[in-house]
Every structure is written in structure tokens, then in C-alpha cells.
Amino acid sequence: MPDPADQHREHAQGKTARCAVLTISDTRIAETDSGGKTIMELLRGAGHTVSDYTLVKDDALQIDAQLKSWLGQPDQPPASNNPIPDVIITTGGTGISSRDTSVEVVQRLLHKELEGFGELFRMLSYEQVGPAAMLSRAVAGLSNETLLFALPGSPKAVKLAMEKLIIPELPHMVWERAR
């Protein structure tokens, strides 16, 4: 009997996503945003489209406003001219300092959390950085039909999450979220 996950991946093969990337940082600018650049390069390299990219300060109100503008409201179009993205990936603001609020903002917007994403990310991260992995509060889920990921700001962590978790499963997730 065929494995259902394999069947789903087969159905999803070739699916691409329209993506938005949000860097959350008090110190980075577009020219020094290696995490955001890594996300965009890996998405494009896998055949996905990056329709929006921006940076905001590590401030809950700014993060919330930007994410909501991309997600739009049921009765109005999103703030930009682009349609609502299939995927939004944030980087930064996931630590435990008093300024780190990305996870709280993202979790408020999720309708379905993918608990396994954070668990797997921390497991893989532990292999690279040891017990410091417990400080990572990476989270993902669905906000209506948009996949929403909150990744740490470390370029090494971004690359790990993108290469080992997001890119390999993105076509499958895009297919599943709309079923």
C-alpha cells in the first residue's frame, strides 16, 4: 500500500509559492541583512517567487502591522499591490531578550500551529550549537491559507531551517494548505 505522505508529495511536485520575507532587527539594513538575503536566494533557487521583502524594527506593533498588511483583511485587499502571499517567512526577534517579540506576534496570527516545525528546528539546531538550541523559539503555522514561519536572525539558523525543513517540504505544504 503506498504511503499517503509520498502520494501527497507526488501531487504537490512542482508546486511553487509566492513568498514574502520580513527581517526583524534593530541593527540590520537591507545591505547587511544576510538572513533575509539567504531566505530569498534559497526560495528563488527552488523555483519560488519573492513578491515582497522589507525590514522592520524589533517592535511588536511594527511586526504586527507589516504581517497584517501582507495578510490583508477578509473584506479588503492587502496593503501592497501584490496578492496575499502563499508563504511569509520572518527572520529575527525570536530569542528571549525583552525586545524579542516575533514569536508572540506570529502566534497571535496563527489559526493552526505546526508544532513539529519548532521541535524539528531545535533538534537540528542542537546538532550544530548544542544546548543553546533551547533558546530558539522558531514557530510556524497557518494564518488562514498563508503559511507563516518565524525564524531566528542568525544566518546559520536561517540556512538550517530553509535547507533542512522549509525548502524540501514547501511544495507539499503549499498543496496541503489549500486542500
N, C-alpha and C positions, 0 to 999 in steps of 0.2 A: 504494500500500500504506500503510495507516495506521501512524503512528508508535507503537511499543509504549509509550513513556512517556506519550503522550497518552491511549492506551487505559487505562493503569493509573490515570491521574489521573481519568478518567471513571468508572471502577469505584469509586474512592475518594471521589468527590464526596459531600459531606455527612457523611463520617466525622468523628466528634468523639472527643476524648480526655479521659480522666480524668488530671489532672496534679497533681504535687506540686512545690512551689517551695522551694528551700533557699538562704538567704542565708548566706554565709560571711564573717564580719567580726569584727574585734576592737573595732570602734568603733560600728557601727550598732546601733540598736534598732528595733523594729517601726515606731515613729513616724518614724524618719529613714531608713528603708530604701526609697529611691526606686527602686533597681534591682529589688528584689523586687516592689514595687507595680506597676512598669511591666510586668513579666512577667505578673503576674496580670491586670491590666487588658487587656492585648493578647490573652491567652488567652481570657478571658471574652468580649471583644468579637468574637472569631472563632467563638464558639459552644462552646468547650471548657469543661470543669469543672475548678475547682481544688479538690481534695479535701483537700489538706494544705499547710501553709506553716509554716516555722519558721526560726529563726536559730541558728547555732552559731558558736563562736569559730573562728578560723583555726588549727585544730589537727587534724592528720591523724586522730587517734583519734576525735574528736568527729564529724568529717565522715564517716568510715567507718561509725561506729555508726549515725548517722542514716540514711545511704543504705541500709545493710543492713536497718534496721528497716522501711523502706518497701518494699524489695525482697523481704523475707521469706526464708524458707528453704524448700527443696522439701518438707520434712516438717512444717512448721509455718506458721501464718498470720502475716501481718505484725504488727508490734507494735501498730499502731493498729487501730481497728475498721473502717477503710476497706480495701477490697480493694487489691491491689497496683496501683499506678498504671500507666497506659499510657506515661506520659512523666514524667521527673523533670528539672527544669531547675535548675541551681545557678548562683549569681552570686557572684563574689568568689574571691580566693585563686588566681588564675591567672597572676600576674606572676612575676617572677624573684627576689623577695626571699626570704630564708631562711624566712620564715613561710608563703610561698605553696606549699601542698601539694595544692590541689584537683585539679589535673590528674593527679598521681601516684595519688591515691586513686581517682579516677574510672577511670583507665586500668586499674587492677588489677581493677575490677569488670566491665569490658567483655569480651564474648565476640567481638564484631565491631565494629571501629572504623570510623567513617565519616570517613576521612582527608580527603575533599573538603570537609567542613564547616569544619575549621580553615583549610584552604587558601583557600576562598572568603571566609571571615570576614576573614582577614588582607588579602586583596586588596581587599575593600570598605573595610576599615578604613584601608588605605594611602591611599585616595582622600580620607579625612577627616583623618587625622592624620600622614600621611607616614611616614617610616621608623620612627617609634615603634611602628608596627603590628607590627614583628617581635618586640616584647616580649610580644605577646598569645599565650597558649598555649591558646586555645579548642579544645575537643575534644568529640567526640560519638560515640555508637555504641549498640550494643545490649547490655544485661545481661539475658540470657535473652530475654524478649519485651518488656522495658521499654526505651524509648528514653531515653538518658541524655545530657544536654548540660551542659557546664561552660563558662559564660560569664564574661567579666571582670566586675568590680564597677562599672565606670563606667556611669552611667545612659545616656550617649550610645552606648556599645558595646552595652549590653543592647538598646536600642531598634533599633540597626542589625541585630543578629543576629536579633531577633524579627521585625522588619518585612520584612527582605530575604531571610531564609533559612528560619527555623523556621515562622512562620505560613503562608506560601504553600505549603510542602511538607508540613505536618503531617498533613493527611488522607491524603495519598499514603503517607507514612512509616508511619502507623498501620495502613493497609491492608496494606502490604508486609510489615511485621514479623510479622504473624500468618499469612501465607500459607504 
